[in-house]
């Protein structure tokens, strides 16, 4: 079965690496969808993992396994690189939607990835606000 091209927010990548509430949703999406991500996604996921360690939800052994899973995913995905155009697009998205900076960069990267034609392109996300903005931009946003 050919996978559908999809852009993934970091919020959907984390549960592929760590068991949590959205893991089933993310694993199901991965069965049918390829992965494209923003260049900053590895930093966002590392930050999420560090917060889980600090909260006592991951120990060092779990963290090593989580990082191994992330490395495997990185071998499968394509990354949208930073550019002046992407930054300008993110600034415009902040004017149109109530997004945090990192989310605006994620959504801008998705727009660039889609060739600026997001209509009916998949956007996989576990962040409701970001999914709503992606849908308003024309993506087929899938979120919990």
C-alpha positions in Angstrom: 0.0 0.0 0.0 1.4 3.4 -1.0 1.5 5.8 1.9 -0.3 9.2 1.7 2.2 12.1 1.9 1.7 13.9 5.2 3.2 16.7 7.3 3.7 15.9 10.9 3.8 18.3 13.8 6.2 17.5 16.6 3.2 16.8 18.8 2.4 13.8 16.7 6.1 12.6 16.6 6.6 12.5 20.3 3.9 9.8 20.9 5.5 7.6 18.2 8.6 7.5 20.5 7.0 7.5 24.0 3.9 5.7 25.1 1.3 8.3 25.9 -2.4 9.2 25.3 -1.9 10.0 21.6 0.3 7.0 20.8 -2.4 4.9 19.2 -3.6 7.7 17.0 0.0 8.5 15.9 0.8 4.8 15.2 -2.4 4.4 13.2 -1.5 7.5 11.1 2.0 6.2 10.5 0.6 3.0 9.0 -0.9 5.0 6.1 1.1 8.2 6.0 4.7 9.2 5.1 6.4 11.7 7.3 7.5 15.2 6.4 8.6 17.5 9.3 10.0 21.0 10.0 13.7 21.3 10.5 13.2 22.2 14.2 11.2 19.1 15.0 14.2 17.2 16.5 14.8 20.1 18.9 11.1 20.2 19.9 11.0 16.4 20.5 14.2 16.5 22.5 12.6 19.2 24.6 9.5 17.1 25.2 11.6 14.1 26.2 13.7 16.2 28.6 10.4 17.5 30.3 9.3 13.9 30.6 12.6 12.9 32.3 12.3 15.9 34.7 8.7 14.9 35.5 9.9 11.4 36.4 7.8 9.9 33.5 11.0 8.6 31.7 14.1 7.2 33.3 17.5 7.2 31.5 16.9 3.7 30.1 13.6 4.8 28.7 15.1 8.0 27.3 17.8 5.9 25.4 15.0 3.8 23.9 13.0 6.9 23.0 16.0 8.4 21.3 16.6 5.2 19.3 13.0 5.3 18.1 13.4 9.0 17.1 16.6 8.1 15.2 14.7 5.4 13.3 11.9 7.9 12.4 14.5 10.5 11.3 15.8 7.9 8.8 12.3 7.8 7.3 11.3 11.4 7.1 12.0 14.4 5.0 12.8 17.8 6.6 11.7 21.2 5.4 14.7 23.4 5.9 14.6 27.0 7.3 14.6 29.9 4.8 13.7 33.6 4.7 10.5 32.7 2.8 9.5 30.3 5.5 10.2 32.8 8.2 8.1 35.5 6.4 5.3 33.0 5.9 5.4 32.1 9.7 5.1 35.8 10.6 2.0 36.1 8.4 0.5 33.0 9.9 0.9 34.6 13.4 -1.2 37.5 12.2 -4.0 35.2 11.0 -4.1 32.6 13.7 -3.5 32.5 17.5 -0.2 30.5 17.2 2.9 30.3 19.3 6.1 30.9 17.4 7.2 27.3 17.1 3.7 26.3 15.8 3.8 29.1 13.2 7.1 27.7 12.0 5.7 24.2 11.9 2.6 25.4 9.9 4.8 27.5 7.6 7.0 24.5 6.9 3.9 22.5 6.0 2.8 25.1 3.6 6.2 25.2 1.9 6.2 21.4 1.9 2.9 21.4 0.1 4.2 23.7 -2.6 1.9 26.4 -1.2 -1.1 24.2 -2.2 -2.3 22.7 1.1 -5.8 21.9 -0.1 -6.5 18.3 1.0 -2.9 17.6 2.0 -2.6 15.7 5.3 -1.4 17.5 8.5 -1.0 15.1 11.4 -1.1 16.9 14.8 -2.1 16.4 18.4 -2.4 20.1 19.1 -6.0 21.3 18.7 -5.1 25.0 18.1 -2.5 24.2 15.5 -4.8 21.6 13.8 -7.5 24.3 13.5 -5.1 26.8 12.0 -3.9 24.1 9.5 -7.4 23.3 8.5 -8.1 27.0 8.0 -5.1 27.1 5.7 -6.6 24.3 3.7 -4.9 21.2 5.1 -6.8 18.0 5.9 -5.8 18.3 9.6 -6.0 15.1 11.7 -5.8 15.7 15.4 -7.1 14.1 18.6 
